[in-house]
Amino acid sequence: MISLEIPHPARVECAHIMNTHEWTRSRPRKRRSGLAVAMVALACGPWGCGPTKPGPTETLTLKSGIEMTFAYIPAGRFRMGSPADEPGRGKDETPHEVTITKAFYLSATEVTQSQWQAVMDDNPSYLIGDDRPVEHISWTQAVEFCRRLSEQTGRACRLPTEAEWEYACRARGGGMFFFGNRARRLRAFAWYQDSSGLAKTHAVGKKKPNPWGLYDTYGNVREWCADWYQPYPTERARDPAGPDEGKRRVIRGGSWGYIAPFCRSARREAAPPGRRTHYVGLRVAMDRHVAMDAP
């Protein structure tokens, strides 16, 4: 496996998390041996990690002409979680095969403050900026945003499930990130502790997207998911949506205040549905060709 080094491990203090990590890095080789190629293929998982092209997008128009663009996420199969030897791995990331049986749309960026205001008529954010992600919202508020967005646009909008989120984040790639295990590449794709500068969020969509056209999955703010938190199963799953009840809702993705290991594709967190912090926002899923019934 390719590993890396963070010369001065940073302390991360974010609500309920405080940790440090040390890493080692091996210099990249100009030419890979057959063994090295095999190791990369293994890191990417049994379904490969080759580049894929973004699919068709859809755009919703909100009040005041503000738009939300959604990326197309195809149906497919992937290995959710992480291998036992992945650097920075959590104990709750048991690898298991998951099938997403239906294609769906996912907002290309995290919901911005201007988009939130167009739907909710307020702005609860701590770090203000129209094009910055909305934050300091609870899971309950995120669900209400999706409900009102559905009413305003006539489309079926919701929070993504945890499985949908990780599947879309990986975009058929594997390893710590969709591009593999070289965390030094993360600067090109994410606002996290090493790239965000002062403790703040940034305008969405300014870093590179993943192969399916999603921006900021590894940074800026973490994102609420629909599921109640529970340990992963070991058996295969089809369209998992979590348990029917629980105490904490799932949060996924990286943050402007996180070091690289906390931004990994498989990283899991959870919080009570009423918890609000300026590290957490949302991204919206939208079902294909499903319109809401008129009231």
VMD Tcl script that draws the C-alpha trace (Angstrom):
set ca {
  {0.00 0.00 0.00}
  {1.14 3.58 -0.64}
  {1.46 5.55 2.58}
  {2.22 9.14 3.37}
  {3.65 11.54 5.89}
  {2.22 14.51 7.68}
  {5.40 16.05 9.18}
  {3.66 17.92 11.98}
  {0.52 16.05 13.03}
  {-2.20 18.57 13.75}
  {-4.57 18.47 16.64}
  {-8.15 18.29 15.48}
  {-10.76 19.59 17.84}
  {-14.24 19.28 16.45}
  {-17.21 18.86 18.80}
  {-16.55 15.32 20.06}
  {-13.26 14.51 18.30}
  {-9.66 15.22 19.28}
  {-6.90 13.10 17.84}
  {-3.51 13.10 16.16}
  {-2.01 10.81 13.54}
  {1.50 10.14 12.32}
  {2.22 8.79 8.90}
  {5.15 7.58 6.86}
  {5.65 8.17 3.15}
  {7.51 6.25 0.51}
  {8.71 8.13 -2.55}
  {6.65 7.47 -5.70}
  {8.47 5.39 -8.28}
  {8.76 6.47 -11.87}
  {8.04 2.94 -13.01}
  {5.79 0.53 -11.15}
  {6.62 -3.10 -10.82}
  {4.02 -5.75 -11.49}
  {3.63 -6.19 -7.74}
  {3.03 -2.46 -7.23}
  {0.35 -2.46 -9.92}
  {-1.32 -5.44 -8.28}
  {-1.27 -3.67 -4.90}
  {-2.96 -0.59 -6.37}
  {-5.62 -2.76 -8.00}
  {-6.26 -4.45 -4.67}
  {-6.59 -1.09 -2.92}
  {-9.21 -0.08 -5.44}
  {-11.32 -3.14 -4.68}
  {-12.71 -5.92 -6.85}
  {-14.68 -3.59 -9.14}
  {-11.74 -1.46 -10.26}
  {-10.85 2.18 -9.88}
  {-10.53 3.43 -13.43}
  {-11.76 6.92 -14.32}
  {-15.42 7.34 -15.16}
  {-17.18 10.22 -16.90}
  {-19.88 12.33 -15.25}
  {-23.40 11.54 -16.39}
  {-26.16 14.00 -17.33}
  {-26.98 16.67 -14.77}
  {-30.30 18.16 -13.73}
  {-30.86 21.68 -12.44}
  {-33.63 22.90 -10.15}
  {-34.54 26.59 -10.11}
  {-35.41 28.02 -6.70}
  {-36.86 31.36 -5.68}
  {-35.03 34.44 -6.94}
  {-33.64 32.38 -9.81}
  {-31.10 30.57 -7.63}
  {-30.20 27.17 -9.07}
  {-29.19 23.77 -7.67}
  {-27.32 21.38 -9.96}
  {-27.53 17.63 -9.43}
  {-25.04 15.03 -10.65}
  {-26.22 11.70 -12.01}
  {-25.20 8.68 -9.90}
  {-25.60 5.35 -11.76}
  {-26.73 2.14 -10.11}
  {-23.95 -0.26 -9.25}
  {-22.06 -2.31 -6.71}
  {-19.15 -1.42 -4.44}
  {-17.27 -2.45 -1.33}
  {-18.37 -0.24 1.54}
  {-16.08 0.33 4.51}
  {-12.33 -0.10 4.62}
  {-9.73 -2.88 4.84}
  {-8.15 -3.61 8.22}
  {-4.81 -2.11 7.18}
  {-6.10 1.22 5.84}
  {-4.31 4.10 7.62}
  {-6.59 5.99 9.99}
  {-9.29 3.32 9.87}
  {-12.09 3.26 12.44}
  {-13.30 0.04 14.07}
  {-16.80 0.59 12.68}
  {-15.75 0.42 9.00}
  {-16.29 -3.31 8.45}
  {-15.96 -3.95 4.69}
  {-19.00 -5.47 3.00}
  {-20.47 -5.58 -0.48}
  {-23.33 -3.18 -1.21}
  {-25.53 -2.93 -4.29}
  {-27.29 0.31 -5.18}
  {-30.09 -0.90 -7.41}
  {-31.44 2.43 -8.69}
  {-29.70 5.41 -10.20}
  {-30.33 8.73 -8.47}
  {-29.17 12.33 -8.44}
  {-27.02 14.00 -5.80}
  {-26.42 17.73 -5.52}
  {-23.08 18.51 -7.13}
  {-22.13 20.73 -4.20}
  {-23.08 21.02 -0.59}
  {-26.16 23.19 -0.11}
  {-25.06 26.81 -0.08}
  {-26.33 29.55 2.19}
  {-28.10 31.30 -0.71}
  {-29.86 28.04 -1.65}
  {-30.86 27.47 1.96}
  {-32.28 30.99 2.25}
  {-34.25 30.55 -0.99}
  {-36.03 27.58 0.57}
  {-36.05 28.26 4.32}
  {-36.03 32.11 4.45}
  {-33.29 32.18 7.09}
  {-29.56 31.53 7.45}
  {-28.39 29.69 10.58}
  {-24.74 29.60 9.46}
  {-21.88 30.69 11.69}
  {-19.44 31.32 8.82}
  {-21.33 33.68 6.54}
  {-21.11 33.78 2.73}
  {-23.76 33.23 0.04}
  {-21.66 30.67 -1.86}
  {-20.30 28.97 1.24}
  {-21.99 25.80 2.49}
  {-24.78 26.27 4.99}
  {-23.80 24.90 8.41}
  {-24.81 24.98 12.05}
  {-27.92 22.99 11.13}
  {-29.41 19.94 12.81}
  {-30.45 16.74 11.07}
  {-34.06 17.73 11.71}
  {-33.52 21.05 9.92}
  {-31.80 19.27 7.02}
  {-34.80 16.97 6.58}
  {-37.16 19.96 6.69}
  {-35.09 21.68 4.00}
  {-35.51 18.63 1.75}
  {-39.25 18.58 2.41}
  {-39.67 22.25 1.50}
  {-37.38 21.90 -1.51}
  {-39.63 19.08 -2.74}
  {-42.71 21.26 -2.33}
  {-41.09 24.21 -4.10}
  {-39.75 22.25 -7.08}
  {-42.15 19.33 -7.41}
  {-39.27 16.82 -7.26}
  {-38.70 14.13 -4.62}
  {-35.71 15.45 -2.64}
  {-34.25 13.86 0.49}
  {-31.05 13.20 2.38}
  {-28.91 10.43 0.86}
  {-28.52 7.16 2.71}
  {-25.09 6.46 4.10}
  {-24.54 3.78 1.45}
  {-25.56 6.14 -1.36}
  {-23.22 8.80 0.03}
  {-20.14 6.57 0.16}
  {-20.91 5.00 -3.21}
  {-21.18 8.43 -4.84}
  {-18.09 9.72 -3.04}
  {-15.96 6.78 -4.23}
  {-17.24 6.99 -7.82}
  {-15.94 3.44 -8.38}
  {-12.52 4.40 -7.02}
  {-10.85 2.77 -4.06}
  {-8.44 3.29 -1.21}
  {-8.50 6.09 1.35}
  {-9.88 8.44 -1.32}
  {-11.42 7.87 -4.75}
  {-8.00 8.59 -6.27}
  {-6.16 6.11 -4.01}
  {-4.00 6.51 -0.92}
  {-1.80 9.53 -1.73}
  {-3.15 12.07 0.73}
  {-0.91 14.80 -0.69}
  {-3.29 14.86 -3.68}
  {-6.16 15.81 -1.38}
  {-5.33 19.52 -1.65}
  {-6.64 19.51 -5.21}
  {-10.03 18.15 -4.16}
  {-10.81 19.38 -0.66}
  {-10.82 22.27 1.79}
  {-9.41 20.57 4.88}
  {-7.00 21.60 7.61}
  {-3.92 21.68 5.39}
  {-5.60 23.72 2.63}
  {-8.36 25.82 4.21}
  {-6.08 28.42 5.75}
  {-7.83 30.22 8.57}
  {-10.55 28.31 10.36}
  {-13.32 28.84 7.84}
  {-15.40 27.35 5.07}
  {-14.94 28.30 1.43}
  {-17.19 28.85 -1.57}
  {-18.39 25.51 -2.90}
  {-17.21 24.03 -6.19}
  {-13.77 25.68 -6.24}
  {-11.76 22.46 -5.93}
  {-11.68 19.62 -8.46}
  {-14.73 17.29 -8.57}
  {-14.69 13.52 -8.34}
  {-15.26 11.51 -11.57}
  {-19.04 11.72 -11.14}
  {-19.05 15.51 -10.83}
  {-19.33 15.88 -7.05}
  {-17.42 18.67 -5.31}
  {-16.19 18.96 -1.72}
  {-17.04 15.47 -0.50}
  {-13.70 15.37 1.36}
  {-13.82 18.84 2.85}
  {-15.54 22.15 3.58}
  {-18.30 20.73 5.83}
  {-19.42 17.27 6.85}
  {-22.82 16.14 5.64}
  {-25.89 14.67 7.32}
  {-27.19 11.36 5.96}
  {-30.65 9.86 6.38}
  {-29.68 6.80 8.45}
  {-29.64 6.10 12.14}
  {-26.13 4.97 13.05}
  {-25.45 1.26 13.54}
  {-22.48 -1.13 13.19}
  {-22.02 -2.44 9.66}
  {-23.10 -5.98 8.75}
  {-20.61 -8.46 7.34}
  {-22.97 -9.88 4.73}
  {-23.98 -8.38 1.39}
  {-26.63 -5.66 1.35}
  {-28.98 -4.15 -1.22}
  {-29.96 -0.51 -0.82}
  {-29.32 -0.42 2.95}
  {-31.05 2.43 4.77}
  {-30.05 1.83 8.38}
  {-32.20 0.72 11.34}
  {-35.71 1.98 12.04}
  {-34.69 3.74 15.24}
  {-31.63 4.89 17.11}
  {-30.02 7.72 19.04}
  {-27.59 9.22 16.53}
  {-27.81 10.07 12.83}
  {-24.95 9.38 10.44}
  {-22.58 12.17 9.32}
  {-20.18 11.65 6.42}
  {-17.43 13.52 4.58}
  {-14.49 15.70 5.49}
  {-14.34 19.15 7.03}
  {-12.34 22.37 6.83}
  {-10.99 21.57 10.32}
  {-9.94 17.96 9.71}
  {-6.58 16.40 8.94}
  {-6.44 14.07 5.93}
  {-7.13 10.73 7.70}
  {-10.44 12.11 8.97}
  {-11.51 12.96 5.41}
  {-11.32 9.39 4.01}
  {-14.16 7.92 1.93}
  {-15.00 5.34 4.61}
  {-14.82 7.66 7.63}
  {-17.99 7.42 9.75}
  {-19.38 9.75 12.40}
  {-22.75 10.28 14.05}
  {-24.52 12.76 16.30}
  {-27.94 13.24 17.90}
  {-30.40 14.62 15.33}
  {-30.69 17.91 17.23}
  {-26.94 18.60 17.27}
  {-25.75 21.73 15.44}
  {-22.15 22.70 14.66}
  {-20.37 24.86 12.11}
  {-18.62 21.74 10.82}
  {-21.82 20.10 9.48}
  {-24.09 20.89 6.52}
  {-25.90 18.77 3.93}
  {-26.02 17.50 0.37}
  {-29.36 16.60 -1.23}
  {-30.35 13.42 -3.05}
  {-33.10 13.50 -5.67}
  {-34.93 10.51 -7.09}
  {-35.10 10.15 -10.85}
  {-38.33 11.01 -12.68}
  {-40.30 11.17 -9.44}
  {-42.57 14.16 -9.00}
  {-44.32 15.08 -5.77}
  {-48.10 15.03 -5.78}
  {-49.65 18.48 -5.79}
  {-51.12 19.48 -2.40}
}
mol new
graphics top color blue
foreach p $ca { graphics top sphere $p radius 0.5 }
foreach p [lrange $ca 0 end-1] q [lrange $ca 1 end] { graphics top cylinder $p $q radius 0.2 }
display resetview
